[in-house]
Amino acid sequence: MTAELTRGQNHPLPRARLEIRVSAGTPVVAGATLGDENGTIHGVEWVAHPGAPVLPGLEVSRQAAADHRLAVDLDAVPDAVHRVSVLLALPVAGQGPARFGAVAAPFTAVTGLDGEEVASYTLTGLESESAVVALELYRRQGGWKVRAVGQGYAGGLAELLADQRLPEAHQLAGGIHEAVARGLARSVPAPPAPPARTADGDRSRPAAPAHGPDHGTAPQGATGRIPSASPYDPPAAASGAQPADGQGEHGTQRPYPGGPGDPAGAGRPSAPAIDYSHPRRQSAAPPPPPPAAPPAEPGRPARPVAGDATGWSMEERLYNQVWGMFEDLARTTAAYRSAVDFADSRREKELDQVLSDPRSRIGGQGDAAREAARERYEQLVSRAREVLDRDVAQLLAEAEVVEPALPAAYARWDNPVWHAYRVPMEIPMALRLGDLHLPEADRIRVPMLVRLPLERGLWIDSGRSASSDGAVTDSHEMRRLGVETAVAHAARLLAVYPAGEFTVHVIDPAGAGTQALAPLAQGGVLAAPPARGAAGTADVLGRLTERVDLVQMALRGGAPDALPPGLDTSQQLLIVNDFPHGFDDRAVNQLRYLADEGPAVGVHLMMVADREESAGYGPLLDPLWRSLLRLTPVPDDHLADPWVGHAWTYEPPLVPPGSQVLQQVLAQVAAARISWHR
């Protein structure tokens, strides 16, 4: 089974004879260094590169190319070698790119000689670097392991080799580039991109454009996988649209004018659209092909496969696959509803014609006409339902293989992936904030994924509400559920960020949420105990407001390194409970400022509040509520998709009753936080 590594992760190597495959969107130089137990290279004879491609147990490519295969025999390397570092570099000659940030993220894989993949690693996050240590094979307790390194060097090969303590680093780097320039390592073009697959049952689809979580944009050129026509297909997305003026107090969130879900710009509902592009990838080079689906039986659709979508990594492929399932379910449901509406209008028209003729109002002729109209209606609805059931069954089968394969950031709390949780080395592309479903397909739960880092705050609406099953929840219970939902969201955010890169503050002026906030307060993951009273509220708001001001001034002045020593540069989350109790006018203005300006500089807001309780402020707070993404602590149909505008039922990501998974995850986060501060 293939291990998809992230930076810093390792995986045991089951065999000694291996291939290391490299795929990049541009020609690169591939090489390897042999190091002792301290990682030191003892001379140029310990470096394999295109000019000297063969060392004991190791052979690298003799040319700069977009694709490489490096041969490794770990049993043949000298006993003094404890590390084999695989390095990639951009050639300095020619008109090619000068930094990895301008090309597609290189993909590396360790395979057996039979081609079976053991581990893979996509080198994301590179910017100004022109050389990088991609992988490291190292001895451990009599065996070998592979580690995903991803250490880049803006100074190129010379800086990379010098960092491994090679005395002749600059001379060797110059010799490698000279060999490439002379043609000893002739450059070959990258292979053409494989054609997109759009046949029925094939789930390859392009990634969505780079928009934020609530821009209401559908993927450009996305190809559907279920052949159900919809009369509501939206026009192309309007980029750069500005938000419409707010959302209903408890209704669906409004779209952006002219965007998907609002073809006429008349205010049809639109959900937060999901952005599936990688936050640090700027190149449109083709990704590796998705895994092939198992052969289907004749006359049946292909069996679903997790990750059967385009993307540079399994995370991106799953990300795009969730988007595709979301769109497919929206469109097939729209087709069904359209067919039912047509059947209903046709029946009404036929009945009107019968009743308009006085001769057919009484007697058997009128009864026969009404019965015929009813039968035609039922036939149309039945055919539409058969198509819907077929499409839903296909999507349900896909959901059953996708859900267990999701990484922790995309998975529900009851997914076993959380039991193997470890604090990550990098942030994921998105976070699951709940599930969405439609009444016509109640068994399918589509993960609601939002882009990280958050581009807007969250509002957990604790106002009195009726859930989707019609049960009315009283105000006291809604407040308790609201705080529990906020804790679940905060725990997921803490869990998906590396140690020391996410900080949580809590304001609970009257202590109303003490019991529900206990997992955070007692788990050791908060920056400080929850702030109480007007003084505590003012202190937290003042410090976060000052942080926003300082970072903004540094960025505007072009001096991001000029921040005061000791300033916490991690992402900040402020949880506010029981608003507006304990807030004076100054605190309210600071809160509005944080909601508007904070996300751009890493300060995010999560409010647990009943909007009606702040009605005394009048329209002053309307911009605050509009700037936040409204979520609910109970199932509620207030969100809409960006293609058709269905009202989807949202379900919050609560921990199953009796489960200790949240406490276990927070314990690991707290331990990693302590180690990081040391």
PyMOL commands that set and color helices and strands:
alter all, ss='L'
color gray80, all
select helices_A, chain A and resi 44-46+100-102+156-163+169-182+314-356+358-360+364-405+408-410+416-420+439-441+475-496+518-522+533-556+560-562+585-597+599-601+611-627+661-677
alter helices_A, ss='H'
color red, helices_A
select strands_A, chain A and resi 3-5+10-12+17-35+47-48+54-55+58-59+65-73+83-89+107-111+117-122+131-140+143-153+430-437+446-451+457-461+465-466+472-473+502-507+571-579+603-609+628-631+636-640+647-651
alter strands_A, ss='S'
color yellow, strands_A
deselect
rebuild
show_as cartoon
